[in-house]
Amino acid sequence: MPLEEFRRVIAVNLLGTINAIRCAAAQMIEAHAASPEVEEHGVIINTTSIASTDGQVGQAAYAASKGGVSAMVLPLARELGDYGIRVNAIAPGVFETPMTLSLPEKSRAVVFAAVPPSPKRPGRPEEFADTVAFLVSQTFINGAVVRLDGGLRMPARY
C-alpha cells in the first residue's frame, strides 16, 4: 500500500474523528462550567468498525484507523468524565446504507457476501439509530465499544 494512501485513510477516519470530538467536547465542557450541578453534559458516540478487530487482507489502513477510534474510547471517557461527558462507540458489521448500496456490483457482492449467524442479513440503518438512542439513554454505559454485527466475524479474505 502506498504510504500516502495509508495516511489519507488515517487522516479521514482517525484524525477526523478526534477533531470532531475535540470541537464537540469543548462546547460540552463549557456547558459543564456553566452548570456544574448537572450530572451529564453530553454523550459522544463514535463509529468504528468490526474491521478494527477483524480486519481483512487489503484493509490494513482501514483497520488501523478504526482500531484507533476504538482504542481512544476508554481514555476519552476517563478524561471527559470529570465534565459529565460520556464516550462510547459502535462497531457495525455489514450494513445496507446508501454508500454500500451504491458500490459497483462486484464490490457490493463482496461486501454483502459476509452474512452473520443471526439474523442472516445486513444490518439496517434504523438498527444503528436504535443503538445510538440506547447508548444515549443508558447513562451507566461509558467507555464501551458495542459491536453491532449479528455475531459476524470477518474471514481473513474473501
Order of alpha helices (4+ residues) and beta strands (2+ residues): alpha-alpha-beta-alpha-alpha-beta-alpha-alpha-alpha-beta
